[in-house]
Amino acid sequence: MKTKTIVTCILVWAVCLIIYQVVRMHIVPYTKGLQRRGDNLMLVSEQEGGIITGDAEGKNKIHRIFCIIFTIPKNIMKALAVKNTWAKRCDKYLFFSNTTNASLPMAALNMTEGREFLPRKSRLAFEYAYEHYGSDFDWFLKADDDTYVIVENLRHHLKQFNPDEPVYVGKKFSTHHNHTHYMSGGAGYIFSRTAVKSMVSECFLKYSNYFRGGMEDIAVGQCAKMFHYNMVNVSTDALDREKFHSLHPGNYLDADVPEWLYRFSFSKVRTGFDCCSNETISFHYVSPKEIYLIDLFLYHIQIAKT
């Protein structure tokens, strides 16, 4: 029993070290125009040269982001970790499941939970977001409760695009024989407000069969293809390093990457310390403890300048 405890402790420390090496030493939240006050980032208005009152991310008048976060009832600890960390940097966020929880801002959808029902969940969630908030936000991010998103880097990435055009952003995948291109669901994908309007008012009506079963991210990609959205090809930086990651940071550092990622990834898959852009936006398959660790490394620990 004692040996098992020691091994467990070693494994936990190893995971922490891997996350620290990838996240803290190589990834930097985009902070141009931001000032740090205690534990809070405050947005500096470059036009006015002063602090915009309120929380940093929630008061950005340009590229306002609504975060749609998928969860299920048994994943309350995952959802709480997201709520307590990166979600609060969205301009607004809601968790989506088939029930509500008093601990979370949630919308209950009329559906059965399960992987095979994810396409329907996507449809209902985007319909809800568009109906209630379609004119209030520029971008709509869909992420999972085991995804970590660096919202500042996402906001910076989106500044090159126009939300008045049908834009679709994320980690680009291709199905077999390149028949369908789509963005990885686990890494998170983003639609402009114009694309969401098209999805809800056109695609969901005309191609409702896409959302009855199968793979959620592929179904969404088929909509984007049918209605000629600007499906952004590039999710890498100037050094060809990926910003959106479909896996855990440790997978990339250890070169423990499944074959399917090489097969489906539109951009080159890189591993080792050169795996990830220093403007990384997301990682997937991250546990609640690791979500808190990433947040700690990025926002609460500073490296002293000597």
C-alpha positions as CSV (number, residue, x, y, z in Angstrom):
1,M,0.0,0.0,0.0
2,K,2.9,2.4,0.9
3,T,4.6,1.6,-2.4
4,K,1.4,2.3,-4.3
5,T,1.0,5.7,-2.6
6,I,4.6,6.6,-3.4
7,V,4.1,5.7,-7.1
8,T,0.9,7.7,-7.2
9,C,2.6,10.7,-5.7
10,I,5.5,10.4,-8.3
11,L,3.0,10.2,-11.1
12,V,1.1,13.3,-9.9
13,W,4.3,15.3,-9.6
14,A,5.3,14.1,-13.1
15,V,2.1,15.4,-14.6
16,C,2.4,18.7,-12.8
17,L,6.0,19.1,-14.1
18,I,4.9,18.3,-17.7
19,I,2.1,20.9,-17.5
20,Y,4.4,23.4,-16.0
21,Q,7.0,22.9,-18.7
22,V,4.6,23.2,-21.6
23,V,2.3,25.9,-20.2
24,R,4.3,28.2,-18.0
25,M,7.6,28.2,-19.9
26,H,6.2,28.3,-23.4
27,I,2.7,29.8,-23.5
28,V,1.9,33.4,-22.7
29,P,-1.6,34.9,-22.5
30,Y,-1.8,37.8,-24.9
31,T,-1.7,40.8,-22.6
32,K,-1.2,43.8,-24.9
33,G,-3.5,46.5,-23.4
34,L,-3.8,44.6,-20.1
35,Q,-2.6,45.6,-16.7
36,R,-2.4,43.2,-13.7
37,R,-4.1,44.3,-10.4
38,G,-3.7,41.6,-7.8
39,D,-5.2,38.5,-9.2
40,N,-7.3,40.3,-11.8
41,L,-6.4,41.4,-15.3
42,M,-7.8,44.8,-16.2
43,L,-8.3,45.8,-19.8
44,V,-6.7,49.1,-20.8
45,S,-8.6,50.9,-23.5
46,E,-5.9,51.8,-26.1
47,Q,-8.2,54.4,-27.6
48,E,-8.9,56.1,-24.3
49,G,-5.7,55.2,-22.5
50,G,-7.5,54.2,-19.2
51,I,-8.9,51.3,-17.3
52,I,-12.3,50.1,-18.4
53,T,-14.1,49.4,-15.1
54,G,-15.2,45.9,-14.3
55,D,-13.5,42.6,-15.0
56,A,-10.9,42.6,-17.7
57,E,-12.3,40.3,-20.3
58,G,-16.0,41.0,-19.8
59,K,-15.8,44.7,-20.8
60,N,-14.1,44.3,-24.1
61,K,-16.4,46.1,-26.6
62,I,-14.7,44.5,-29.6
63,H,-14.7,40.8,-30.4
64,R,-17.2,39.9,-27.6
65,I,-17.1,36.2,-27.0
66,F,-20.0,34.0,-25.8
67,C,-18.8,30.7,-24.5
68,I,-21.0,27.6,-24.9
69,I,-19.7,24.9,-22.6
70,F,-20.9,21.3,-22.9
71,T,-21.2,19.3,-19.7
72,I,-23.3,16.4,-18.3
73,P,-24.8,16.0,-14.8
74,K,-22.1,13.6,-13.5
75,N,-19.3,16.1,-14.5
76,I,-20.0,18.7,-11.9
77,M,-16.4,18.8,-10.7
78,K,-15.1,19.4,-14.3
79,A,-17.7,22.1,-14.9
80,L,-16.9,23.8,-11.6
81,A,-13.2,23.9,-12.5
82,V,-14.0,25.6,-15.8
83,K,-16.3,28.0,-14.1
84,N,-13.7,29.0,-11.5
85,T,-10.9,29.5,-14.1
86,W,-11.1,30.3,-17.8
87,A,-14.9,30.6,-18.3
88,K,-15.0,33.9,-16.3
89,R,-12.8,35.5,-18.9
90,C,-15.5,35.0,-21.6
91,D,-17.8,38.0,-22.0
92,K,-20.6,35.6,-21.1
93,Y,-20.7,31.9,-20.6
94,L,-23.3,29.2,-20.1
95,F,-23.1,25.5,-19.5
96,F,-25.4,23.3,-21.5
97,S,-26.8,19.9,-20.3
98,N,-30.2,18.3,-20.0
99,T,-30.7,19.6,-16.5
100,T,-29.6,22.5,-14.3
101,N,-27.4,22.8,-11.3
102,A,-27.6,25.6,-8.8
103,S,-23.8,25.9,-8.7
104,L,-23.5,26.7,-12.4
105,P,-25.0,29.2,-14.9
106,M,-26.8,26.6,-17.1
107,A,-29.4,26.1,-19.8
108,A,-31.3,22.9,-19.7
109,L,-31.8,21.3,-23.1
110,N,-34.7,19.0,-24.0
111,M,-32.6,16.0,-24.9
112,T,-31.0,12.7,-23.8
113,E,-27.3,12.9,-22.8
114,G,-24.8,10.6,-24.5
115,R,-22.0,10.8,-27.1
116,E,-24.4,9.7,-29.9
117,F,-26.7,12.7,-29.1
118,L,-23.9,15.4,-29.3
119,P,-25.0,16.6,-32.8
120,R,-28.5,17.3,-31.4
121,K,-27.0,19.0,-28.4
122,S,-25.0,21.2,-30.7
123,R,-28.1,22.2,-32.6
124,L,-30.1,23.0,-29.4
125,A,-27.3,24.9,-27.8
126,F,-26.6,27.1,-30.8
127,E,-30.3,27.7,-31.3
128,Y,-30.6,28.8,-27.6
129,A,-27.5,31.0,-27.9
130,Y,-28.7,32.7,-31.0
131,E,-32.3,33.2,-29.8
132,H,-31.2,34.8,-26.5
133,Y,-27.8,36.4,-27.3
134,G,-27.5,36.4,-31.1
135,S,-27.2,40.2,-31.4
136,D,-25.1,40.8,-28.2
137,F,-21.9,39.0,-29.1
138,D,-19.5,38.8,-32.1
139,W,-18.2,35.2,-31.6
140,F,-19.6,32.0,-30.2
141,L,-17.1,29.5,-28.8
142,K,-18.2,25.9,-28.2
143,A,-16.0,24.0,-25.8
144,D,-16.2,21.0,-23.5
145,D,-15.9,20.7,-19.7
146,D,-12.5,19.1,-20.1
147,T,-11.1,21.8,-22.3
148,Y,-8.9,24.7,-21.1
149,V,-9.1,27.9,-23.1
150,I,-6.8,30.8,-22.9
151,V,-9.4,33.4,-23.7
152,E,-7.0,36.4,-24.2
153,N,-5.2,34.4,-26.9
154,L,-8.4,33.5,-28.5
155,R,-9.6,37.1,-28.6
156,H,-6.3,38.2,-30.1
157,H,-6.5,35.4,-32.7
158,L,-10.0,36.5,-33.7
159,K,-9.0,40.1,-34.3
160,Q,-7.9,39.2,-37.8
161,F,-11.4,38.2,-38.8
162,N,-14.7,40.0,-39.4
163,P,-17.7,38.8,-37.3
164,D,-20.0,40.2,-40.0
165,E,-18.8,37.5,-42.3
166,P,-19.6,33.7,-41.9
167,V,-16.3,32.7,-40.2
168,Y,-15.5,29.2,-38.7
169,V,-12.3,28.9,-36.7
170,G,-10.5,26.1,-34.8
171,K,-8.2,23.1,-35.2
172,K,-9.0,21.9,-38.7
173,F,-9.5,18.3,-39.4
174,S,-10.3,16.4,-42.6
175,T,-12.3,13.2,-43.0
176,H,-11.1,10.3,-45.1
177,H,-10.3,11.3,-48.7
178,N,-10.8,15.0,-47.7
179,H,-14.5,14.8,-48.3
180,T,-15.4,17.0,-45.3
181,H,-13.3,19.6,-43.5
182,Y,-14.3,20.4,-39.9
183,M,-12.9,21.9,-36.7
184,S,-12.0,19.6,-33.8
185,G,-14.8,19.6,-31.2
186,G,-12.5,18.8,-28.3
187,A,-10.1,21.7,-29.1
188,G,-13.1,24.1,-29.3
189,Y,-14.4,25.8,-32.4
190,I,-15.7,29.3,-32.9
191,F,-18.4,30.8,-35.2
192,S,-18.9,34.4,-36.0
193,R,-22.3,35.8,-35.2
194,T,-23.1,35.8,-38.9
195,A,-22.2,32.1,-39.2
196,V,-24.4,31.3,-36.1
197,K,-27.3,33.1,-37.7
198,S,-26.9,31.1,-40.9
199,M,-26.6,27.8,-38.9
200,V,-29.8,28.4,-37.0
201,S,-31.9,30.0,-39.8
202,E,-30.7,27.9,-42.7
203,C,-28.6,24.8,-42.0
204,F,-30.5,23.4,-39.1
205,L,-33.7,23.6,-41.0
206,K,-32.5,22.3,-44.4
207,Y,-30.0,19.7,-43.1
208,S,-31.6,18.6,-39.9
209,N,-30.7,15.0,-40.6
210,Y,-27.0,15.9,-40.0
211,F,-27.9,16.5,-36.3
212,R,-29.7,13.4,-35.4
213,G,-26.7,11.3,-34.7
214,G,-23.1,10.6,-35.6
215,M,-20.1,13.0,-34.9
216,E,-21.0,16.5,-33.6
217,D,-18.0,18.3,-35.1
218,I,-18.4,16.6,-38.5
219,A,-22.1,17.6,-38.6
220,V,-21.1,21.2,-37.9
221,G,-18.4,21.1,-40.5
222,Q,-20.9,19.8,-43.1
223,C,-23.1,22.9,-42.4
224,A,-20.1,25.1,-42.9
225,K,-19.3,23.4,-46.2
226,M,-22.9,23.6,-47.5
227,F,-23.2,27.3,-46.8
228,H,-19.7,28.3,-47.8
229,Y,-18.5,29.7,-44.5
230,N,-14.9,31.0,-44.3
231,M,-13.4,27.8,-42.8
232,V,-10.1,29.2,-41.7
233,N,-7.2,26.9,-42.7
234,V,-4.5,28.2,-40.5
235,S,-4.5,27.6,-36.8
236,T,-0.7,27.8,-36.4
237,D,1.7,30.6,-35.7
238,A,4.5,32.1,-37.8
239,L,6.7,29.1,-36.7
240,D,4.1,26.6,-37.8
241,R,3.2,25.7,-34.2
242,E,-0.4,24.8,-33.4
243,K,-2.6,27.1,-31.3
244,F,-5.6,24.7,-30.9
245,H,-4.8,21.4,-29.3
246,S,-7.1,18.3,-29.4
247,L,-5.1,16.5,-26.7
248,H,-3.6,17.0,-23.3
249,P,-0.3,19.0,-23.2
250,G,1.5,16.0,-21.9
251,N,0.7,14.0,-25.1
252,Y,2.5,16.6,-27.2
253,L,5.5,16.9,-24.9
254,D,6.0,13.1,-24.6
255,A,5.2,12.5,-28.3
256,D,2.4,10.2,-27.1
257,V,0.1,11.2,-30.0
258,P,-2.5,8.7,-31.4
259,E,-2.4,7.8,-35.1
260,W,-5.8,9.4,-35.8
261,L,-4.5,12.9,-35.0
262,Y,-1.8,12.5,-37.7
263,R,-4.4,11.1,-40.1
264,F,-7.0,13.8,-39.6
265,S,-5.0,16.9,-38.8
266,F,-4.9,19.5,-41.6
267,S,-1.7,21.1,-40.2
268,K,1.5,19.3,-39.3
269,V,1.4,17.6,-35.8
270,R,4.4,18.6,-33.8
271,T,5.7,17.1,-30.6
272,G,8.3,17.9,-27.9
273,F,9.0,21.4,-26.6
274,D,8.3,22.8,-30.1
275,C,4.8,21.4,-30.1
276,C,2.8,24.3,-29.1
277,S,2.6,28.0,-30.0
278,N,3.4,30.5,-27.3
279,E,0.0,32.0,-28.3
280,T,-1.7,28.6,-27.7
281,I,-5.5,28.9,-27.3
282,S,-6.7,25.5,-26.0
283,F,-5.9,22.0,-24.7
284,H,-8.3,19.1,-24.4
285,Y,-8.7,16.1,-22.1
286,V,-7.6,18.1,-19.1
287,S,-8.7,17.0,-15.6
288,P,-10.2,19.4,-13.1
289,K,-7.0,19.4,-11.0
290,E,-5.0,20.1,-14.2
291,I,-7.3,23.0,-15.2
292,Y,-6.6,24.6,-11.8
293,L,-2.9,24.0,-12.3
294,I,-2.8,25.6,-15.7
295,D,-4.6,28.6,-14.4
296,L,-2.2,28.8,-11.5
297,F,0.8,28.7,-13.7
298,L,-0.5,31.2,-16.2
299,Y,-2.2,33.8,-14.0
300,H,-0.9,33.6,-10.5
301,I,2.8,32.8,-10.7
302,Q,5.2,35.3,-12.0
303,I,8.8,34.7,-13.0
304,A,11.1,37.2,-11.2
305,K,13.2,39.4,-13.5
306,T,16.8,39.6,-12.3
